[in-house]
Amino acid sequence: MSEHPLTRRTTAHGGPAAGPGAAFWDALDPAARAALRGVSRPRRYQPRMPLCYQGDDSDHLIVIESGWAKVTSASEDGREVVLAVRGPGDLVCESAVLGRRERSATVTALGPLLGLVVPASRFTGFLDAHPGVWLLVSGTFVGRLDDADRRLQAHVSAQGARRLAILLSDLAERSARQVPPDASGGVVIGPPLSQEELGSWMDSSRETVARALGTLRGEGLVRTGRRKITVVDPPGLRAFARRSE
């Protein structure tokens, strides 16, 4: 029998294999995982299918079992702005539920996605029964604020290829937790993002992304295909990202 996507990252002692930057599900102990699964229902999402919409009232949240999703917000001029990418084990559509307000962003599947849908009332009941999980939820919020701060710092301090290198380095680290690097150490970026989506995320144009990818290819750091980026040299890419302009 194959492993379930959300149970394969456990230790030999049955506890969660949570480390720095671990996803929400990875940080839960086995009893909490079983309880949360008991109040949820699985649902499959096709590519480009929304998991929740900006502006909607909050009635559920989702734990991503497999697949990747983008978090976007509509700008005043109607453009879609990519705010973040979420992957296996991540909690999504949750801030509005816990904050009891309208959703501030849309979450959309980037490819086939399987999620655990948890009604808002059942999730708060789950938290009441497992009060220690509140700390994990709070940690999720703090981590995302830190991510937003890093994005702002990258916007101020880096341009073009360096800014993209910062983004791809972080994505490579997250992707390697799901699919180990190949024999040469290369990591395939999990989220199938277009150049336009990458540009929106790093506050640049698609043309800037294309030039930046050309630079990184020339440095021997990445290999590209249609909606596919392989980080050939993760340590080298991280070092490039840290270079001064």
N, C-alpha and C positions, 0 to 999 in steps of 0.2 A: 504494500500500500504506500502511495506517495505521501510525503509530508504535507501538512496543511501550510499554506503560505505564512500564516501568522503564528505557527508553533515551531518552525524550523530553527529559529535563532535562540534556542534555550541552551543552558549549560548542562553538563553531565549530571548535575544534581537536581535538575528540573527547574531551576530558577531562571529568571530572565537574564539574557546576555546583554544587559544594558551597560553602556559605556558613555563617554562624552559624546553628546550630540545624538544619543539614541532616540528613536521614535517613541511616541507615547506607548504603543502596544508593547514594545520591547522592555519598557520599564515596569510593566505590571507583573505581579507574581502570578503563578498558575491559578490560584483560587479567584483572583480578581478577573483574570481573563475569562475563566469559565462563567463567572457571574455576569460579566458584560455581554458575552455571547448569548447568554440565556435571555436577555431582555432586548436583543436585537434581531434583525432579519437580514439575510444576505440579499444583495441586489447587484445585478450586472449592468454596467453602463457601456454603451458603445462610444467610439471616438466622437468627440465634439458634443457629447451629451452633457448638459449641465447637471451638477449634483445639487446646487442651490443657486438662487438668483439674487443679485443685488437688489435691495429694496423690499424683498419679500418679508412677511412675518416669519418668525422662527418657530418651527415645530419639530425639528429633528437635527441630529448631527450624524456624522459618518466617520468610521474608522476605515481607512483604505487597507484592504487585504492585499491586493496586487494591482499593479498599474500605477500610472502617474497622472496628476491633474495640475492645471494651472489656476492660480488665483488672480482674478482681474477686476479692475474697476473702470467704470465709464468716466472719461474726462468731460469737462464742460462742453467741449466741442464735439463730443460723441465718439472720440477715439477710445479703443480698448487699451488699457495700460496694464501690463503684466506686473504684478506685485510680488509673486512668489511661485514656487513649484512645490507640490507635496507628493510624497511617495508612500510605499508600503509601510504600514504601521502608524502613519500620521493621522492625527485627529483633524477633521475639516468641518467647516460650517458650524463651528462650536461657539465662537465668540458672541454671536447674536443671541444664541440660546441662553448662555450663562449670563449675558448682560441684559436680557429681556428687552431687546430693541430690534429694529429692522436690520436685515443683513446689509453689511457695508461693502460686500464684494460678491462676485460670481465665481463659482468653482466649476471648472469644466474638465471632463476627461480628455487627456491628450491621446489616449489609445484605449484599447479594451481595459476596463477597470472593474474590479470586484470590491464591493464595500459592505461593511456592516452598518446598516441604518438603525439608529437608536432614537426613538421618540424622546423629546425633551424631558417629559415628566419621568420617564423610566431612567434616563441618565441621571437626573438629580436624585432619584431614589437610590440608584446604584452608588452615587457619591456619598449619600447619607449612610449607607450600609458599609461603605469602605472609605472612611474619612481620610485615610492616608493618601488616597488617590488625589485628593484636592491639591496636595503639594505637587504632584506630577502635572496636573492641569495648570497650576500657577507657573510651574517651571516651563511649560510649553509656551505660555504667554510671554514670559521673560525672554526666552530664547528667540522668539519671533521679533520682539522689540530690539534685541541685540542684532539680529539679522538686518533689520531695517536701518539701524545705526551704521552697520558695516557698508550697506549699500550707499548710504548718504556719504560716508567717508570716501568710498571708491569714486563716487561721482565728483567729489571735490578734488581728490588728490591724483586721480588716474584718468588717462584718456585712451581711446582707441583700443589697441591690442592689449595693453596692460589691464584695462578695465574688463575686457572680455576674458583675459587669463584668470583674473580674480574669480569671476563668475564660474568659469569652467572648472577651475580647481576645486571649488566647493561642490559642484555637481559631480565631479569625478569621485570625490570622497564619499558622497552619499550613494552613488551608483555602485561603488565597490563593495558596499555593505550588502547589496542584493545579489550581484554577480561578481565573483572573484576576478581579479585581473587575469589576463591570458598569460601564456608561458613567457612572453617577453616583458610582462609587467604593464601592458597597455590596458586601459579601462574604457569600455564603451559607455558613453553618457546615456543614462537610462531614459530620461524624458525626451520624446521625439519633438524637439522644438525647431521651428522654422527660423530662418535668419530674421524675419520680421519680428517674431516673438522674442528672440534674443535681444534684438535692438530695443524693443519696448521695455524689456526688463532692465537693460543697462542704460536707458535714457539716451539712445543713439538711433541713427537711421539704419535701415537694412544695408545701405551702401557702406556705412562705417563698419558694420559687422563683417561684410564680405571682405573688405580690405584687411580688417584685423585677423580674420581667419587665414587670409593669404600670408600675412606676416608670421603667424604661428606655424603654418605649414612650412614656410621657408626656414624657420628655426628648427624644424624637425620635432615639434612638440605635439602636433595633432595631425590626424588624417580625417578627411571629410567625405561624406556621401550625401545623398538626398535625405534630409532630416536625420542624419546620423553623423555623430562626431566621436572619434576615438582619440582619447588622450594617450599618445604613444609614450610619453615620458612624464608621468605625474610629478616626480620631484623637480624635473626641469621646468615644468609649467609653473609650479609653485614658486620657484626661484625667479622666473621671468616676471610673475605677478608682483614680486616684492622689489623689483628694480626701481630705482628712482628715475624720474623722467629726464 
